[in-house]
Amino acid sequence: MQEPWKTDEWYTSLWNHLPEARKNTKFQKNLKIHDVTLRDGEQQTAVVFRREEKVAIARKLDAMGIHRIEAGMPAVSEQDKAAISDIAALGLNAEIFAFSRCIPDEIKVVKNTGVKGVVVEIPASDHMIKNAYGWSVDRAMKSSIDTTLAAKEAGLYTVFFTIDATRTIANFWPYATTVFDYIRRAMPWQSPRTLTDDEVYALTAYILALNKLIGENDVMNAESLPKVKMPNRDGFTPRFPNLMPPRPGRDL
């Protein structure tokens, strides 16, 4: 098989098949597929599943042999809670999980839906904790512990993970222009493409300054933005190196 990452049945990243990526990889004998279509899939702009649609999708996922279905966030709406309860009551072969923020009271709502387990999340960065949640880091840590303990005490299989725990502006993104492009095309989350170019430049500058990649008073525009040197600029391996422009001082 010349391209094991791409067949008529699946398409995965070719990087998973590089020798340096596989040399220390050891899979468990039995793997489980955790599907997030009913939760993460609904976070796509303009996508909203009705209660009966969620149930229908869950049936299809189960018929496909999916081992674990993450059915949604019961604490965010009565409709979502009702749909998750309906799915949990179907008696599917798949294990049904719900999603929860690190708020202990939400575990009670999750438990009442009849699911087997819960995925509990919390932001990983100080910026997200302080500005999105309005919490201190100490409160976030305490809430993480309290919520996971509450879930275990409720008899729920508990999965804890942090949002954006590894990929950040400072350690992942290779080019500052990519940050600008993402904000312009995808933000604000609920109303993408509504920002002016000046607003996008301002947000890009704010994010870069928070990561100490530029000064707080530096001006971002079409001339200055490409000059920002990102820490991980050379950390990516191009898939099609023959299409890459020459890099001064490195390529002949």
N, C-alpha and C positions, 0 to 999 in steps of 0.2 A: 504494500500500500504506500504509494509515493506521498500522498497527502493525508495522513491519518487524522488530521484535525478537521478535514472537510470531506464528508461523504453525502450520500443521498438521505441519510438518516440524522446526521448531526453536523454542527459547525461550531468549533471551539477555537480558542486562540492558538496559533501555531507556536507561540512561545512556551506553551505547556509541554511541547515535545522536544525542546532543545536539550541536548545531553547534560548541560550544566544545571538545568532546571529539574531534570529527572533523576540525577545520580543519587540524591538523598531522599527521594520520594518513596514512601511506603504506604500503600493504601490498606485500610482495614479490609478484611475478607468480605464483610457485609456493609455496603454503603447505602445511605438513605438520601432521597431527594426531598429537599425542603422547598416548597413552592410558595412564592409571595405575590402571585398574580392578584389576589383579592385584596391585598393591602398596598403593596408598593406599586402595583399596576394601576391602581386608582389614583395615585399621586401624580400621574401624568396630567398635564393641563387639559382641561375639557373632558376628561374621562370620569364618568360617574356610573357605578353599577347600581341598578335597582335591586331590591331585596330578592326578587325572584330570579334575577340574572345571576346574582352571587350563588344562589343555590344550584342553578343549572350549571354554572362553571365548575363548582365544587364536584358535582356528579361526574362531569367530563374528566376532571383531573384525577378523580378516583379511578375511573375506568381506564385511564392511561397507565395506572400503576404508581402514581405519585404516593410516596410514603407519608409525607407530612404536609398538611395544607395550613398556611397561615391565613386565617379567614378575615382578619381586620382588627379594628380598634373599637371595642364595645363601649368605651368611655366617651367617645367623641360624638355619638348620635344614637338616638333610640332606634333608628332604622338599621344602622350597622349592628347594634346589639341584637336586634331581632333576627337579622340575617345570620349572624354567627350562631345564635341559639338554634335556628332552623337547621343549619348545617351540622352542628354537633349532635342533633337528634336524629339524623338520617341513618346512623349506624353504618357509616362507610368503613371500608378497610383502612383508609388513610387515617392517621392521627390528626386531630384538629387542634390547632393552636390559635391563640389570640395574641394581640400586640398591646403593649402597655408602656406608658412613660414611667419613670421612677417616682411614682406617687403611690404610697401604700393603699390609699382608699380605692384606687383603680383596680387593685387585685380582687377586691370584693365583687366588683362588676364583672371581671373576667370569670371568676369562679361561678357566678350565677348563670353563665351562659352554657355551662356543661362541657367546656372544652377539656382536653387532656393536659395541655401545657400553655405556657406563656413566654413570649419573648419580651424582655424588659430592656429599654434603651435609655441612654443618657448621653448628652454631648461630651466630647473628649477635650475640647479646647476651653481655656479660660474665657475667651471672647464669647463663645456660644453660650456658655453657662451664665455669664453675667448679663449679656445683652439680649439673648433669646428667652432665657428663663427668668432673669432677674434674681438669680441666686448667687450666693458665694460658693467658692469651691468646697469649703467645709460642709455646707448644706447639701451640695450635690453628692458628696461622698457618703454622708450620713443617710440621705434618702436612698442611695443605691443599696446600701446595706439593709436598711429597714424594709425596702420593697422586695428585695430578693428573699429575705427571711420570711416575709409575709406570704410570698408565693409558695415557698417550700412548706410552710406551716399549713397552707390551704390544700396541700396535697397535689400541687401542680408541678409538672415537669418544667423546670425553670432554666431559661437561657438568658444570659446577660451579655449585652454587647454595647460598645461605645460608638457613637456616630463619628465618622471621619477620624478614626483612631490613628490612621497611618498617613493618609494622603492629605497634605496641607499645601498651602501656597508656597511656603518656605522650603519644604522638602520633596515636593513632587512635581509641580508644574514646571515645564522646561522654559517657557517663554512668557514674558509679561503680556505680549500681544494676545496670547491665548486666553488670559484672564479677561481682557477687554472684550474679546469676541464672545466668550461664554456669557458674560453679563449682558451684552447687547442683545444676544439671541434668546437667552433663556430666563432673564430676570425682568421684573419681579416674578416670583414663582406663579402667581395667579394671573398676571397680566403681562406676559413677555412681549418684548419689542415696543414697550410704551415709553421707554426712557429716551431722552435726547442724547446726542453724542456727548455734549458737555456733562450731562449727568453720569453717563457711563465712564467718562474719563475721571470724574470726581470720585466715583465709587472705586474704580480701579486704583487710584492714587491712595485712597483711604485704606484699602486692604493691603496694598504694598507697604504703606507706612506702618500699619499695625504689625507687620511681619519684619519691620526694620530693614526693608530692602531699599527704601528711599527715605529721604528726610520728610518730616511732617509738613514742611512748607514748599516742597518740590512741586513743580507744575507738570502735569501730565498732558501731553498732546500728541499729535501724529509724529512729531519729530523726536520728542524725548522718550516716549514709551518704548520703541524698539531698542533703545540704548540701555535699558535696565537689564543687568546681568542677573539671571535667576540662578540660585545655588545648584539646581539640578539640571542645568542646561545640557551638560554632557553625559547625563545619566540614562539616556534613551538610545536604544539600538534601532536605527532606521530599517524599516521593512524593505524598502526599495532604495538602497544607497545610491544607485546609479541616477536616481531622480533628484537627489539632494544637491543643492548649490555648494560650490567649494567653500571651505571654511578657512579664512586667512590664517596662515601660520601653522595649519595642521594638515591641509590637503594640498598635494602637488598637482 
